[in-house]
């Protein structure tokens, strides 16, 4: 139950923002990084100060998961969930948002519980009408949303409902520290999705299931799983119930212990199947949009993506289910039959998250990658022979460089692992942070200004250190000697970070 460094920092950042008057915040952290743990830290601190807390989730599994974690923190609480006993005398209530809305708003058979702090789990869903009406019932409460993917299904940010965002950690940081495992991706082909209709940012489910539920495709899923997965515990994401059942039956016919779950199945039966997977009585579980959120099975290390999606957030949610560490698990394996990695990239890359609800995250990613490529690529002007980088127009004569399209070959053969872009593999935020600290130490030893450290950083990475990197000067601090900057700015901040996490509320 000891918090990790990034968890302590994230909770401290939230506390500082609240102290400054911010009331609508989002905590962003990758799947498997402990958002439930961090929110429980906040709940415990709030209760110790005499505050009331309401934790909202949209699924029963998330309600149960949160309740179990609060018990580990010795925080008494009530549960508002259909089929469960309700104790409204507790200062903390863990509620299914649908149950609470039905009882307290629509039917008015109970009062809304008091809340100084509202925590919304999987808050990328919280722009829906039911969520908003519940939030509106608590105009004076501090609101904190939790999510690994702070975007709607359409790819736009959550700025219409939240004002500030705290990123606890990025996927590359967590992989580098061992808090998550890296993901290897194999992609056999790109499915033909031409002509499929799109609604609310994703393919229409019925059409998608019909297109993907073909005998040849289903057979390929089995073939590649047998070759790559080596019998490891696996989860398969299907397009719909019939598709999931077809996949299960194909695996069963091969003698593989497989099962299927969906949202229409009785809860007890669903729990039994997941327990069988956990205990080793099953090897593979296929599902139709059930295990995309709130499912924690650290020893599951293989995901079969048989559900194409235009939603970047859904892609990360599915792929993130297998990234948790487990003894003997040095990597996760994503077998991508949906062409998702070609569309969305690797699931453990750093993402430029933003609350901006006018620009899609995919557009920000594309713009960033284009900028990185330009920063790294050098050109020689055909007209004047000048050598330059970071732009397509020659700075001397103005000649425009024409990009030549790469030849693409399509060869039949066995499924091959998708190679990562070298830049993404070697220049993670963790790597940049480590090198910036080295640059700062170098400048101190040379009795130089911090600007010299920044130029040394740029020589390696092609860009100056940005605001995502810790201990980077701001404004007039760039004029300071490196030793003066360290003594006046960096060292005091390090001392403050060693203190225990302060209470959420003053």
C-alpha positions in Angstrom: 0.0 0.0 0.0 3.0 2.3 -0.3 2.4 5.0 -3.0 4.8 5.4 -5.9 6.7 8.6 -6.5 4.5 9.6 -9.4 1.3 8.9 -7.4 2.5 11.2 -4.6 3.4 13.9 -7.1 0.0 13.7 -8.8 -2.0 14.0 -5.6 0.2 16.9 -4.5 -0.4 18.7 -7.8 -4.2 18.2 -7.4 -4.1 19.6 -3.9 -2.1 22.6 -5.0 -4.6 23.3 -7.9 -7.5 23.0 -5.5 -5.9 25.4 -3.1 -5.6 27.9 -5.9 -9.4 27.7 -6.4 -9.6 25.1 -9.2 -12.8 23.0 -8.8 -13.0 20.9 -11.9 -9.9 18.7 -12.5 -8.9 15.6 -14.4 -6.3 13.1 -13.3 -4.8 11.4 -16.3 -2.7 8.2 -15.9 -2.3 5.1 -18.1 -4.3 1.9 -17.6 -2.7 -0.1 -14.8 -0.9 2.9 -13.2 -3.1 3.0 -10.1 -5.8 5.7 -10.6 -8.1 3.9 -8.1 -5.2 3.9 -5.6 -4.5 7.6 -6.1 -8.2 8.5 -5.7 -8.3 6.4 -2.5 -5.4 8.5 -1.2 -7.5 11.6 -1.8 -10.6 10.1 -0.3 -8.8 9.1 2.9 -7.2 12.5 3.3 -10.6 14.3 2.7 -12.4 12.1 5.3 -9.6 12.7 7.9 -10.4 16.5 7.5 -14.1 15.9 8.0 -15.2 16.1 4.4 -17.8 14.0 2.6 -17.0 12.2 -0.7 -19.1 10.8 -3.5 -17.3 8.4 -5.9 -19.2 7.8 -9.1 -18.8 4.9 -11.6 -20.8 3.8 -14.6 -20.4 0.0 -14.1 -20.9 -2.4 -11.3 -17.3 -3.8 -11.6 -15.9 -0.3 -11.0 -18.0 0.2 -8.0 -16.9 -3.1 -6.5 -13.3 -2.4 -7.4 -13.4 1.0 -5.6 -15.0 -0.5 -2.6 -12.3 -3.1 -2.2 -9.6 -0.5 -2.4 -11.2 1.7 0.2 -11.4 -1.2 2.6 -7.6 -1.6 2.1 -7.3 2.0 3.1 -9.5 1.4 6.2 -12.0 4.0 4.9 -15.7 3.1 5.9 -18.1 3.8 3.1 -21.6 3.1 1.8 -22.4 1.5 -1.6 -25.2 2.8 -3.8 -25.7 0.0 -6.3 -28.7 -2.1 -7.3 -28.8 -5.4 -5.4 -26.5 -4.2 -2.6 -27.3 -2.9 0.9 -27.0 0.9 1.2 -25.6 2.7 4.3 -26.1 6.4 3.8 -24.7 7.3 7.2 -21.1 7.0 6.0 -19.3 10.1 4.9 -18.1 8.3 1.8 -20.5 6.8 -0.8 -19.4 4.7 -3.7 -22.2 4.9 -6.2 -23.3 3.5 -9.6 -24.2 6.7 -11.3 -27.3 5.1 -13.0 -28.6 3.7 -9.6 -28.0 7.1 -7.9 -29.7 9.0 -10.7 -32.7 6.6 -10.8 -33.3 6.7 -7.1 -32.4 10.3 -6.2 -33.2 12.3 -9.3 -35.7 10.4 -11.5 -37.8 8.6 -8.9 -36.9 10.7 -5.8 -37.0 7.8 -3.4 -33.8 8.8 -1.7 -31.9 12.0 -1.0 -28.7 12.8 -2.8 -25.8 12.1 -0.3 -23.8 15.1 0.7 -20.4 15.6 -1.1 -17.6 18.1 -0.7 -15.6 16.1 -3.2 -16.9 14.2 -6.2 -14.7 11.7 -8.0 -15.8 10.5 -11.4 -14.3 7.2 -12.6 -13.7 6.8 -16.4 -14.5 10.5 -16.7 -14.1 10.4 -20.5 -17.7 9.2 -20.4 -18.9 12.0 -18.0 -20.1 14.4 -20.7 -23.3 12.3 -21.0 -26.5 13.8 -19.8 -26.9 11.6 -16.7 -23.4 12.5 -15.5 -23.9 16.2 -16.1 -27.2 16.3 -14.2 -25.6 14.7 -11.2 -22.7 17.1 -11.3 -25.1 20.0 -11.5 -26.8 18.8 -8.3 -23.4 19.6 -6.5 -22.5 23.1 -7.6 -20.1 23.7 -4.7 -18.3 20.4 -4.7 -14.7 19.9 -6.0 -14.9 17.5 -9.0 -12.0 15.2 -10.0 -12.3 13.0 -13.0 -10.1 9.9 -13.4 -9.2 8.4 -16.8 -6.4 7.0 -18.9 -7.8 8.6 -22.0 -9.2 12.2 -21.5 -11.1 12.4 -24.7 -14.5 11.6 -26.0 -15.1 8.9 -28.5 -14.7 11.5 -31.3 -11.2 12.3 -30.1 -11.9 15.8 -28.8 -10.9 16.8 -25.2 -13.1 17.3 -22.1 -12.7 21.1 -21.8 -16.5 21.7 -21.7 -16.7 20.0 -18.3 -13.2 20.3 -16.7 -10.8 23.2 -16.3 -7.5 21.7 -15.5 -5.6 18.4 -16.0 -2.9 16.7 -14.1 -0.9 13.9 -15.9 0.4 11.6 -13.2 2.8 9.7 -15.6 3.2 8.8 -19.2 3.3 5.2 -20.6 7.0 5.5 -21.6 7.9 6.7 -18.0 6.0 3.8 -16.5 7.5 1.2 -18.8 11.0 2.6 -18.1 10.4 2.3 -14.3 8.9 -1.2 -14.5 5.4 -0.1 -13.4 4.1 -1.3 -16.8 5.5 -3.7 -19.4 6.3 -2.8 -22.9 4.1 -4.1 -25.7 5.1 -6.1 -28.8 2.7 -5.8 -31.7 2.0 -8.2 -34.5 -0.4 -7.2 -37.3 -1.3 -9.7 -40.0 -3.2 -7.3 -42.3 -5.4 -4.3 -42.5 -9.1 -5.3 -42.7 -11.2 -3.9 -45.5 -13.4 -1.3 -43.7 -14.5 0.6 -46.8 -18.1 1.6 -46.9 -18.8 1.1 -43.2 -20.9 3.8 -41.6 -19.5 5.9 -38.7 -21.6 7.2 -35.7 -20.4 9.0 -32.6 -16.8 8.7 -33.7 -16.7 4.9 -34.4 -17.9 2.3 -36.8 -21.5 1.2 -36.5 -21.4 -2.0 -34.5 -23.8 -4.2 -36.5 -22.0 -3.4 -39.8 -18.6 -3.9 -38.3 -19.5 -7.3 -36.8 -20.8 -8.5 -40.1 -17.7 -7.5 -41.9 -15.3 -9.1 -39.4 -17.2 -12.2 -38.5 -16.0 -14.2 -41.5 -14.7 -17.8 -41.2 -11.4 -17.0 -42.8 -10.7 -14.1 -40.5 -11.8 -16.1 -37.4 -9.5 -18.9 -38.5 -6.6 -16.5 -38.8 -7.1 -15.4 -35.2 -6.7 -18.9 -34.0 -3.7 -19.6 -36.3 -1.8 -16.6 -35.2 -2.6 -17.1 -31.5 -1.3 -20.6 -31.6 1.9 -19.5 -33.2 2.6 -16.4 -31.1 0.8 -16.6 -27.7 2.4 -20.0 -26.6 -0.6 -20.7 -24.4 -0.4 -17.5 -22.3 -3.5 -16.1 -20.7 -5.3 -14.0 -23.3 -8.2 -11.7 -23.8 -9.9 -11.2 -27.2 -11.9 -8.1 -28.2 -14.7 -8.9 -30.7 -17.1 -6.7 -32.6 -20.3 -8.1 -31.1 -21.8 -11.0 -29.3 -22.1 -13.4 -32.3 -18.6 -12.6 -33.3 -17.3 -13.3 -29.8 -19.2 -16.6 -29.7 -17.8 -17.6 -33.1 -14.3 -16.9 -31.9 -14.8 -18.9 -28.7 -16.3 -21.9 -30.5 -13.3 -21.9 -32.9 -10.9 -22.1 -30.1 -12.9 -24.7 -28.2 -13.0 -26.9 -31.3 -9.2 -26.8 -31.2 -9.1 -28.0 -27.6 -8.2 -24.6 -26.1 -9.9 -23.6 -22.9 -11.9 -20.6 -24.0 -15.0 -18.7 -22.9 -17.1 -15.7 -23.9 -18.7 -12.9 -21.9 -20.9 -10.0 -22.8 -23.0 -7.2 -21.2 -26.2 -9.2 -21.4 -24.9 -12.1 -19.4 -25.9 -12.5 -15.7 -23.3 -10.9 -13.4 -22.7 -14.0 -11.4 -21.9 -16.0 -14.6 -19.6 -13.3 -15.9 -17.7 -13.2 -12.5 -17.4 -17.0 -12.6 -15.8 -16.9 -16.0 -13.3 -14.2 -15.1 -12.5 -16.2 -11.9 -11.8 -19.3 -14.0 -9.4 -17.3 -16.1 -7.7 -15.9 -13.0 -7.4 -19.4 -11.5 -6.1 -21.0 -14.7 -9.2 -23.0 -15.5 -9.4 -20.9 -18.7 -6.8 -19.7 -21.1 -8.7 -17.3 -23.3 -11.7 -15.1 -22.8 -13.4 -13.4 -25.7 -15.7 -10.4 -24.9 -18.0 -7.9 -26.6 -17.3 -4.5 -25.1 -17.1 -5.7 -21.5 -13.4 -5.8 -20.6 -12.5 -2.5 -22.1 -12.6 -0.7 -18.7 -12.2 -1.7 -15.0 -10.8 -5.2 -15.6 -7.6 -6.0 -13.7 -5.9 -9.3 -14.5 -2.1 -8.7 -14.3 -1.0 -12.2 -15.4 -3.0 -11.8 -18.7 -0.3 -10.9 -21.2 -1.9 -11.4 -24.7 -4.7 -9.3 -26.3 -6.3 -10.2 -29.6 -7.7 -7.1 -31.2 -10.4 -8.3 -33.6 -12.5 -5.2 -33.3 -11.4 -2.3 -35.6 -12.1 1.1 -34.0 -11.7 4.7 -35.1 -11.6 5.7 -31.4 -8.1 6.3 -30.2 -9.3 6.2 -26.6 -11.0 2.8 -27.0 -7.9 1.4 -28.7 -5.7 2.4 -25.7 -8.3 1.1 -23.2 -8.3 -2.3 -24.9 -4.5 -2.6 -25.4 -3.9 -1.3 -21.8 -5.6 -4.3 -20.3 -2.4 -6.4 -20.7 0.3 -3.9 -19.7 0.3 -4.5 -15.9 3.5 -6.2 -14.6 3.5 -9.7 -13.2 6.4 -12.1 -12.2 7.9 -13.6 -15.2 6.1 -11.2 -17.6 8.6 -9.1 -19.5 6.3 -7.9 -22.2 2.7 -7.8 -23.4 1.7 -9.2 -26.8 -0.9 -7.4 -28.9 -2.1 -9.4 -31.9 -3.7 -6.8 -34.0 -6.2 -8.2 -36.5 -8.0 -4.8 -36.7 -5.3 -2.6 -38.3 -5.4 -0.4 -35.2 -1.7 0.0 -34.7 -1.3 1.3 -38.3 -4.0 3.9 -37.5 -3.3 4.8 -33.9 0.4 3.9 -33.3 1.8 1.8 -30.4 -0.3 1.7 -27.2 2.6 2.6 -24.9 3.8 5.8 -26.7 3.6 9.2 -25.1 0.3 11.0 -26.0 0.0 14.9 -26.1 -3.2 14.9 -24.0 -5.1 18.2 -23.7 -8.6 19.4 -22.5 -8.9 21.2 -25.9 -12.4 20.3 -27.2 -11.8 21.9 -30.6 -8.8 19.7 -31.8 -8.7 15.9 -32.0 -5.9 14.1 -30.2 -5.1 12.3 -33.4 -4.4 15.7 -35.1 -2.1 16.7 -32.3 -0.2 13.4 -32.5 0.2 13.8 -36.3 1.4 17.4 -35.9 3.9 16.4 -33.2 5.3 13.5 -35.3 5.6 15.7 -38.3 7.5 18.3 -36.2 9.8 15.6 -34.8 10.5 14.2 -38.3 11.3 17.7 -39.5 13.6 18.4 -36.5 15.6 15.2 -37.2 15.7 15.3 -41.0 18.4 17.3 -42.8 18.0 18.5 -46.4 20.5 19.8 -48.9 19.1 22.5 -51.2 19.2 21.4 -54.8 19.6 25.1 -55.9 22.3 26.5 -53.6 23.6 23.4 -51.7 22.8 24.9 -48.3 22.2 22.3 -45.6 19.3 22.9 -43.2 16.8 21.1 -41.0 13.4 21.6 -39.4 11.7 23.1 -42.5 11.0 22.3 -46.1 12.0 25.8 -47.5 15.7 26.6 -47.9 16.5 29.5 -45.6 19.1 30.9 -48.1 17.4 30.9 -51.5 13.8 30.0 -50.7 13.7 26.8 -52.7 11.0 24.3 -51.7 12.1 20.8 -51.0 9.8 18.2 -52.6 9.1 15.1 -50.5 9.3 11.9 -52.5 6.6 9.3 -51.8 7.9 6.0 -50.4 7.3 2.9 -52.4 5.0 0.5 -50.6 5.3 -3.2 -51.2 2.6 -5.8 -50.3 4.1 -9.3 -49.9 2.4 -12.4 -48.7 4.0 -14.1 -45.8 3.9 -14.9 -42.1 2.8 -12.4 -39.5 5.7 -10.2 -38.5 6.3 -8.0 -35.6 5.7 -4.3 -36.2 9.0 -2.4 -35.7 8.9 0.8 -33.6 10.1 4.0 -35.0 13.7 4.5 -33.7 13.0 8.0 -32.5 10.0 6.9 -30.4 12.0 4.0 -29.0 15.1 6.0 -27.9 13.7 9.4 -27.0 11.1 8.8 -24.3 10.3 11.5 -21.8 12.1 9.4 -19.2 15.3 9.4 -21.3 15.0 13.2 -21.9 14.6 13.8 -18.2 17.6 11.8 -17.3 19.8 13.5 -20.0 18.5 17.0 -18.9 19.6 16.3 -15.3 23.0 15.3 -16.7 23.2 18.5 -18.8 22.4 20.6 -15.7 25.1 18.9 -13.7 27.5 19.4 -16.5 26.7 23.2 -16.6 27.2 23.4 -12.9 30.6 21.8 -13.1 31.6 24.1 -15.9 30.2 27.2 -14.0 28.0 28.0 -17.0 24.5 29.4 -17.4 21.5 27.0 -17.7 21.2 28.0 -21.4 24.4 26.1 -22.1 22.8 23.0 -20.6 19.8 23.6 -22.9 22.0 23.8 -26.0 23.8 20.6 -25.0 20.3 19.0 -24.7 19.4 20.2 -28.2 22.5 18.8 -29.8 21.3 15.3 -28.9 17.5 15.6 -29.4 17.2 18.4 -31.9 14.9 20.5 -29.7 15.3 22.5 -26.5 13.8 20.9 -23.3 10.1 21.7 -22.9 7.7 22.1 -20.0 7.1 18.4 -19.7 10.6 18.0 -18.3 11.2 18.7 -14.7 13.7 21.4 -13.5 13.6 23.4 -16.7 13.9 27.2 -16.2 11.1 29.6 -16.9 11.3 33.2 -18.0 14.1 35.1 -16.4 15.5 32.0 -14.8 17.2 31.3 -18.1 19.7 34.1 -17.3 20.9 32.4 -14.1 24.1 30.5 -13.6 23.4 26.8 -13.5 24.6 26.5 -9.9 22.5 29.5 -8.8 19.4 28.0 -10.6 19.9 24.7 -8.9 20.4 26.2 -5.4 17.5 28.7 -5.7 14.9 26.7 -7.7 15.6 23.0 -8.1 16.9 22.1 -4.6 14.0 23.7 -2.7 11.5 21.9 -5.0 13.2 18.6 -4.4 13.0 19.2 -0.6 9.3 19.9 -0.8 8.7 16.7 -2.8 10.2 14.6 0.0 7.5 15.7 2.4 4.5 13.5 2.9 1.5 14.3 0.7 -0.4 17.1 2.3 -4.2 17.0 2.9 -6.4 17.5 -0.1 -8.2 20.4 1.6 -6.7 23.2 3.7 
